[in-house]
Amino acid sequence: MSIVVPREQAFRNARRVLDAARARRDRDRALGLLPPEVERILCRLEAEQNARLADTQGTVD
């Protein structure tokens, strides 16, 4: 017998796990516990995200 998890519940579960992982990452980052190469990757990803956000905010639909 298999248990079927409703789609909405599966998304809630995944979101909960991702939010917990992000919180751990943010806590470790604030405490300076991340390796330098990971910090560089995060900075690059944040810069890319900010650039995309700036591009989308500059357009009119």
N, C-alpha and C positions, 0 to 999 in steps of 0.2 A: 504494500500500500504506500503510495506516495502522497505527500502533502503539497497542495498547490497554494502558493502564496499569491494573493491578489497583486496585481501590477502596482497599484497605489502604495501598498504596504512595502513592496520590494523597493520602490523609489524612496520611501521614507527611511527604510533601513539603510540604504546606500548613502543617503544624504547625512544621516546620523554618523555613520562611520567616517565619511569624508570630512564632516565638520570637526569631529574629534581629532582626526589626523592634522587638519589645518591648525587647530588650536595648539596641539603639541608642537608643531613646526614653529608657529608664531611665538610660543613661550620660549622654546629653545633659542630662537633667533634673538629675542629680546635679551636673553641672558648671555648672548655671545657664544653659544655652544655649538653653532653650526660650523662645519669645516669651511675654510675660505673659498674653496671651489664651489661649494653649494651656495654660499652667499653671493658669489659672482653670478651664478646661474639665476638665482632669484631676482637679482637686480636687473639682469638682462630681460627676463620675462616680464618684470614689472614695467620696464621702459617700453617694451613692445606693446604691452597692453595699454599703457597710457597713450602711445602714439596712435593705436587703433581707435581708442576712445576719442581722441582729439579729432581724428579724421571723420568719424561718424557724427560728431557734434557740429562739425563745420558744414555739413551738407543739409540742404532743405529738401524734404520730400514733397 
